[in-house]
């Protein structure tokens, strides 16, 4: 078994699909025969659903959530609370020794508040959204050496103790870099990058930067997939040798996957 871990990120949409989640944990169990595994989860749909139940409509800009003080509270309740615990319990049901935590735990993910961005001529203040400042991976390394599977919610912390929402793909990439991961796997419901989101046969086996730029220009890459691919290219630039976007039941075979290169 390799001592270099595999970092796997799973999106919030899949967490509400029992069959997909079952396939995902079976795949994680198979990966653990190759290397230790860290799981990072999203939870945007769950946080949005909770916000709407509270009479609040979140704002999403280019796949990223504007995080007011109320949004941050909702994210803590949804991500680190109910969702993280439920995932940990689900993993245990599949025989995986999971430990649920937030990226802020142990000061693992240190962030700074994101400055305003200019997007299509508009200045957007993302509020309590953190950009990665540094990763202190000692806690994760300790858990991996003990044979555990960390299940990480994407909440970071700054040096003053303020918690922040951080994009889950970004968190996973930062942890993969700090842990010198052998592979970085982004799990989505589409099973990879498609030229036509509604047509599984349009899935791309490979996606390089030229293809990405063409997809942005022609409009078939956008929103959350744009963020995933941006993060995937960052992972490659930071020395992660294998980066895939793939389906939850494809962690081992990678037959319905897009390799980012």
C-alpha positions in Angstrom: 0.0 0.0 0.0 1.2 3.5 -0.9 1.7 5.9 2.0 0.7 8.8 -0.2 -3.0 9.2 0.3 -5.8 9.6 -2.2 -8.1 12.6 -1.7 -11.7 12.2 -2.8 -14.2 15.0 -3.0 -17.9 14.2 -3.2 -20.6 16.8 -4.1 -23.7 17.5 -2.0 -26.1 16.4 -4.7 -24.9 12.8 -4.4 -25.3 12.7 -0.6 -29.1 12.6 -1.1 -28.9 9.6 -3.4 -28.7 6.3 -1.3 -27.6 4.1 -4.3 -24.9 6.6 -5.3 -23.7 7.0 -1.8 -23.6 3.2 -1.3 -21.5 2.8 -4.5 -19.3 5.7 -3.3 -18.4 4.0 0.0 -17.8 0.7 -1.7 -15.4 2.5 -4.0 -13.6 4.2 -1.1 -13.2 0.8 0.6 -11.5 -0.5 -2.6 -9.3 2.6 -2.8 -8.1 2.0 0.8 -6.5 -1.3 -0.3 -4.2 0.9 -2.5 -3.6 3.9 -0.2 -5.1 5.8 2.8 -8.1 7.9 1.8 -9.3 11.4 2.9 -12.9 12.3 1.9 -14.0 16.0 1.6 -17.7 16.6 1.1 -19.7 19.5 -0.2 -23.3 20.3 0.9 -24.5 23.2 -1.1 -27.9 21.8 -1.9 -28.5 20.9 1.7 -27.4 24.3 2.9 -29.7 26.0 0.3 -32.6 23.8 1.3 -32.2 24.7 5.0 -31.8 28.4 4.1 -35.1 28.4 2.2 -36.9 26.7 5.0 -35.7 29.6 7.1 -37.0 32.1 4.5 -33.6 33.0 3.2 -32.5 32.8 -0.5 -28.8 32.3 -0.9 -26.9 34.1 -3.7 -24.6 32.0 -5.9 -22.1 33.7 -8.3 -20.2 31.6 -10.8 -20.7 28.5 -8.7 -19.6 30.2 -5.4 -21.8 31.1 -2.5 -22.0 34.6 -1.2 -21.8 34.0 2.6 -23.5 36.4 4.9 -23.4 35.9 8.7 -26.7 34.0 8.4 -25.4 31.9 5.5 -22.3 31.0 7.6 -24.5 29.9 10.5 -26.6 27.8 8.1 -23.5 26.2 6.6 -22.2 25.3 10.0 -25.6 23.7 10.9 -25.9 21.9 7.6 -22.3 20.9 6.8 -20.5 20.3 10.1 -23.7 19.3 11.9 -26.2 17.0 10.3 -24.5 16.2 7.0 -21.0 15.5 8.3 -22.4 13.2 11.1 -24.7 11.4 8.7 -21.8 10.8 6.3 -19.6 9.5 9.0 -22.3 7.1 10.2 -22.9 5.9 6.6 -19.2 5.2 6.2 -19.2 3.2 9.4 -22.1 1.1 8.1 -19.8 0.2 5.2 -17.0 -1.0 7.5 -15.0 2.2 7.1 -13.4 3.7 10.3 -14.6 7.2 9.5 -13.9 10.3 11.7 -16.0 13.4 10.9 -14.4 16.8 11.2 -14.3 20.2 9.7 -11.2 21.5 7.9 -11.0 24.1 10.7 -10.4 21.3 13.3 -6.9 21.3 14.7 -6.3 24.5 12.7 -5.8 22.3 9.7 -7.1 24.8 7.1 -6.0 28.3 7.8 -7.7 30.9 5.6 -8.0 34.7 5.1 -11.2 36.5 4.1 -11.6 36.8 0.4 -11.4 40.4 -0.9 -14.2 41.6 -3.3 -14.0 40.3 -6.9 -15.0 42.1 -10.0 -17.3 39.8 -12.0 -18.8 40.9 -15.3 -18.4 44.5 -14.2 -19.9 44.0 -10.8 -18.0 44.2 -7.5 -19.0 41.1 -5.5 -18.2 40.9 -1.8 -18.4 37.2 -0.9 -18.7 37.9 2.8 -17.5 35.1 5.1 -15.7 33.2 2.3 -12.1 32.1 3.0 -9.2 31.8 0.6 -6.6 29.3 1.6 -3.6 30.8 3.5 -1.9 27.5 4.5 -2.6 23.9 5.5 -1.3 22.3 8.7 -1.9 18.6 8.0 -0.7 17.1 11.3 -4.2 16.1 12.5 -5.0 14.4 9.2 -1.7 12.7 9.1 -2.3 11.4 12.6 -5.7 10.0 11.7 -4.4 8.4 8.5 -1.5 6.8 10.3 -4.0 5.4 12.8 -6.0 3.8 9.9 -8.9 6.2 10.0 -10.8 7.8 7.1 -11.2 11.5 7.7 -14.5 12.9 6.4 -14.0 16.6 6.1 -16.5 19.5 6.0 -15.3 22.6 4.1 -15.1 25.1 6.9 -11.8 26.9 7.5 -10.6 29.2 10.2 -8.4 32.3 10.3 -5.7 33.2 12.8 -8.2 35.2 14.9 -10.6 32.3 15.3 -13.2 33.4 12.7 -14.8 30.5 10.8 -15.3 30.8 7.0 -17.1 29.0 4.2 -14.6 27.5 1.7 -15.4 25.9 -1.6 -15.2 22.2 -1.0 -13.3 21.5 -4.3 -10.7 24.1 -3.1 -10.5 22.5 0.3 -9.9 19.1 -1.2 -7.2 20.5 -3.6 -5.4 22.2 -0.7 -5.4 19.1 1.4 -4.2 17.0 -1.5 -1.3 19.3 -2.0 -0.3 19.4 1.7 -0.6 15.6 2.0 1.3 15.0 -1.3 -1.6 12.9 -2.5 -1.0 10.3 -5.2 -4.4 11.1 -6.7 -7.2 13.7 -6.5 -10.7 12.4 -7.4 -13.6 14.8 -7.9 -16.9 12.8 -7.7 -19.9 14.2 -9.5 -23.4 13.0 -10.5 -22.5 13.4 -14.3 -19.5 11.1 -14.1 -17.1 13.5 -15.8 -17.0 16.5 -18.2 -19.7 16.4 -20.9 -20.0 18.5 -24.0 -23.8 18.2 -23.5 -24.8 17.9 -19.9 -27.8 15.8 -20.8 -26.0 13.3 -23.0 -23.8 10.7 -21.3 -22.2 9.8 -24.6 -20.7 13.3 -24.8 -18.4 12.6 -21.9 -14.7 13.5 -22.5 -12.1 10.9 -21.5 -9.6 13.7 -21.2 -9.8 17.5 -20.7 -6.8 19.7 -21.1 -6.6 23.5 -20.8 -7.3 24.2 -24.4 -10.5 22.1 -24.2 -11.4 23.9 -21.0 -11.0 27.3 -22.6 -13.1 26.2 -25.6 -15.8 25.0 -23.3 -15.9 28.3 -21.5 -16.0 30.2 -24.7 -18.7 28.0 -26.3 -20.8 27.8 -23.1 -20.8 24.1 -22.3 -18.5 24.5 -19.3 -19.8 26.8 -16.5 -21.0 27.0 -12.9 -19.9 24.2 -10.7 -18.0 22.4 -13.4 -16.0 25.5 -14.2 -14.9 25.6 -10.5 -14.1 21.9 -10.5 -11.9 22.2 -13.6 -10.1 25.3 -12.3 -9.3 23.4 -9.1 -8.3 20.3 -11.0 -5.7 22.3 -13.0 -4.4 23.8 -9.8 -3.9 20.3 -8.4 -1.9 19.4 -11.5 0.2 22.5 -11.2 0.9 21.7 -7.5 2.3 18.3 -8.3 -0.7 15.9 -7.9 0.1 13.3 -10.6 -3.5 12.0 -11.2 -6.6 14.1 -11.3 -10.0 12.8 -12.4 -13.6 13.9 -12.5 -15.7 10.8 -12.2 -18.9 9.1 -11.1 -19.5 7.7 -7.6 -19.4 4.1 -8.8 -16.3 4.6 -10.9 -13.6 5.2 -8.3 -11.8 2.0 -9.1 -12.3 1.4 -12.8 -12.6 5.0 -14.0 -14.4 4.0 -17.1 -16.8 6.9 -16.9 -14.2 9.4 -15.9 -12.5 12.5 -17.3 -8.8 12.6 -16.7 -7.7 16.2 -16.4 -4.3 16.8 -18.0 
